[in-house]
Amino acid sequence: MERWLHVLTRVHHSLYLVVGLCGLAATVLLAEPGTHVVTVGFVHVDVFYAAVAGFGMLLLLSLTDEYDAEEYDSNR
């Protein structure tokens, strides 16, 4: 496998982990619950909890994902 492709796929694999961690940390440190509430009909959604849930799910999915370098190998 080309060296640049191997590095690129590893960076791509770690990107979701970094985005999940940084997004979760920024949300918890910079936002406050109850500040922004979105209302659609009778449903009220606090944006703080929606962001925490979204970044938490991204973090969880990135931690449970497996990286297989052979999957990206073009010399099969």
N, C-alpha and C positions, 0 to 999 in steps of 0.2 A: 504494500500500500504506500502511496505517496506520503511523504512526511507532512506536507501542508494539509492534506485531507484528514490525516489522523489527528493533528492538532485542532483543526477546525471542528471536527465532530466531538472532540472532548470539550472544547469551549462551549459548543452548542448544548451539550449535555449538562454542563454545570451552570449554564445561564439561568435556567428556571429555578435552581436552588438559590442563586444569588438574588434574583428578583423576588422570590418568595420571602427570603429572610429580610432583605432591605425594605420591602413593602410593608411587611408585618411590623418591623421595628419603627418605621416612619409613621405608620398609622397609630400605633400605641403611644409613641412619644409626642407626636405633634397634634393629634386630633383628640377631641373630647366627645364622649357619648352624649347624645341628646341635642347636639348643636344643629345638625342638619337632618331633618326628617322629610322623606319623600312620601307624599300621600297620593295614592291612586284609588279612587273610590273609597271604600271602607278599610283598605289595607294601608297601614303606616309602616314604613321601613326606615330604620335608622341607618344612615350611610356608614357610620363608624362600624357597626356590627357586620354590615354587608362586606365592607373592605377587609375586616379581620377574617371573616369566613372565606372570602375569595383568596386572599394571600395564604391563609392557613391550608386551604385545599391544594393550592399550587405547591406549597412547601411539602405537604404530605405526599403528593403524587411524585414530586421530584426525588424524594427520599426513598420511595419504594420502587422507582424505576431502575432497571439494570442497563448498564452500558456494555455492549458486546462489540469489540473492535472488529471481529471477524465479519460481522454483519455489513460493515462498510468496505470490506476488502474487495477490490475489483479483480483480483488475480485468482478467482476460483475456477 
